[in-house]
Amino acid sequence: MSAEPRLARVAAAIADPTRARVLARLLDGRLHTAGELAAHAGVTAATMSAHLKLLVDEGLARVRPQGRHRYFGLADGDVAHALEALLRVADGRDAGPAADLKRWQKPEMRGLRHARSCYGHLAGELGVRWRETLLTRGWVTASAEGRYDLSAEGRVALAELMPEGFSASGRVLYDCVDWSERRDHFAGPLAVVWLEAMVAKGWLRRAPDSRELRVTPPGKKVLACSVLREESEG
């Protein structure tokens, strides 16, 4: 009898409701302790420990020891993109644009649709518009290898969001299909740097126990001339 296919094992690891909640939480791209994840999923610490061990063993999560604590995150970007794809498939069960629009208009979903973190980069309506703005203004240009490069104009315009010494070369920026918008936002190391800078500067604020990102009053002033133009005019 042949060994159990690897795909079946991975699918089984994701299929458990508690582990699915944990993986969805880790999609924010941040590291969490087992205690934080246990509280989020509503299970005991011992139960969460067993779930996390399985996720790490199956290559879906990683653990980083630091002092007395152990922090957990998604294994890599491939896992994050696979989970986002599964979310799109799951949402497709109610086929049709009317059902999709109704789902995202629910009060508990509006914030997530507007702006959220997707494995450390900006997603949702704001993420899609951020990508469109960068391309329209020529701050980012497409390359033949399926990636995007920061232009000379972009380096100047986005200097405030670039940490000193960061090399914006190689596959640092690429497309990621947005779960709610069904259009692309930017993913990759450079996209992660931009989101971290926006949060650090207080332009965006993370919602508690959620992937939702909220635009702050200072953020609206800074971004009003580009991605938030429609909101500032409304």
N, C-alpha and C positions, 0 to 999 in steps of 0.2 A: 504494500500500500504506500503510495507516495506521501511525502511530508505535506503538512498543511501549507497551502500557498501563503506566501508572505502577505499578499494583499488581503486575504481573509483575516489574518491576525491583526493587521493594522485597522481594518474596518471594524472588527470586533472591539478593539480598544477605543475607537471613537464612538461606537454605538451606545455605550453605557451612558445613561442620562447624567450621572454625576461627572464623569470624565468629559462629557461633551460640554457641560457648564464650565469646567475648569479650562478646557481648551479655548472656549469662546472668550473667557476672561483674559487668558494669556495673549489673545490677539491684539491687546493694547501695546504689545511690544515691551512691556516693563517686566521686571522681576518681582515675584511675590513669594512670601514665606508660605509654608504648609499651613500655618495657622490662619493666615489671611484667606487662603483658598478654601480651607475648611469652613470658615465663617460665611464666605460667599456662597458655597454650595450647600450649606446647611447640614453638614455631617460632622462626625467626631474627628479628632486629630488622628486617631489610629486608623480610621477608615480612609481618611485623606492620604495618609502615608502609604497605604497599600495601593491606592489609585495612582499616586505620583510615581511610585516605583515601577508600575506597569507601563506608564506613559514614557518614562525614561528608558526602560528596557526595550520598548518598541521603537525608539528613535523619534518619538513625537515631542518630547520635552527634554530639557537639559537642566542640570542642577549646578549651582555655583556656591560652594562653601565659602563663608566669610565670617571669621570669628566663631562665635557660638551658633550662628544662624546658617541656614541653607536656603538659597533663593532659587526659585524655579521660573523658567521661561520656555517659550517654544524652541524647538531644536534649531530651526533656521527658517529662512524666507520661503523655502519650498513647502514646508508644512503650513505656514501661514496662508500661502496662495491656494493650497489644496483645501484648507478649511473655508476660505472665502468662496471658492468654487462650490463647495458642498452647500454653503448657505444659499447661494444663488439657485442651486438645484432644488433645495428644500422649499424655497419661496416659490418656485415654479409650479408647485402642486396645484395652486389656484390659478390656472392659466388665464391669461388675459390682462391687458393694461389696466382695466377698471379695478380688478381685484388687487393688483399690485399697488395702485395709487391709494386705494382705501386702506391697505395695510400700513403704508408709510405716513398716512395722515392721522393715525392714532396718536393721542397725546404722548404716550410713552415712547413712541418711535420718532417723533419729529426732530428731537434734539440729535439723535443718532444719525438721522438722514442728513441733517444740516452739516454737521462736522463731527468726525470721530477719528480715533487713531486706528490704523491698520498696520499692525506689526511695526509700530514706531513712526509711520509716516502719515500724512494728512489725507483723509478720505472723506467721502460724503459730497454734498453739493459744493462745499467750500474747496475741497481737494480737487474736484473736477474743474472748477473755475480757476483755481490757482494754476493748474497745468495749462489751461487755455490761455490765460494771461501771459504766462512765460513764453509760450510759443508765438502768440500774436505779436508780442513786443520784440521778439527776436533775441530774448535773453537766454533761450535754450534752443538748440538746433538739433534736428534728427540726423543720425549717422546711418550708414549703410548696414551696420552690424546689429540693428535692432535696439540700439541704445540712444541716449541723448547726451549732448555735450553742452557745457556752459560756454556761452559766447563771451567775447571780450566785453561787450556792453553789459552782459549779465553779471560778470564778475564785479563790475563797478556798481551796478544797480543793487545787487544783492550782497554787497560787501558786509553790511551790518549783520547778515545771517550766516556769515562764513567764519568759522573758527580759524585762528591763526595757524598756518601750517597745513591746512586741509588741502589735499591734492584732488581737484575735481577732474580726474582723468580715469580712463578705464570704464568698466560697466558700473558706474556709480548712480545712474539714473535710467529707469526704464518704465514701461507702461504696466499698470496693474488694473484689471477690469474691476470697477467699483460695484460692490454688492447691491447698493440701493439704486444707483444712477444708471447702471448698465453702460457706462462710458468709462474711459480711462482716467485714472489719476496717476501721479508719479510715485514710484517706489524706488528703493535702492538706498545706499549709504548717504548720498547727498540729500535725498528727500527726508531721511531720518534727521540729519543735521539741521535742516531747515525747521522741522517741527520742534525739535529740542530748543532751538533758538527762539522761536515764537513763544513757547511756553516760558522759557527763562526770562524773556523780556516782558512778560505779563500781557502779551497780546491775546493769548489763548489760555484758558484755565481748564484743567481736567475736572470732570464731574466725579463726585465720590462714587466708588464701586461701580464704575461704568467706563466704557470706551468713549463716551460722549466728550466733545470738546466745546467749550463755550467761549464766544468772542467777548472780550472785555471792552469797556469804553475806550481805553487807550488803543486797543487793537482795532477798533472801528475807525479811529482817527487815522491810524497809520495805513490801514488797508483800504480806506474809502476810495482812493483814486484808482483802484484796480479791481480786485476780486469782490469787494463789497460795494461797488458802485451802485448796483441795483437797489441794495438795502438802504443806502444813505439817501437815495432819491425818493424812496417810498415814504 
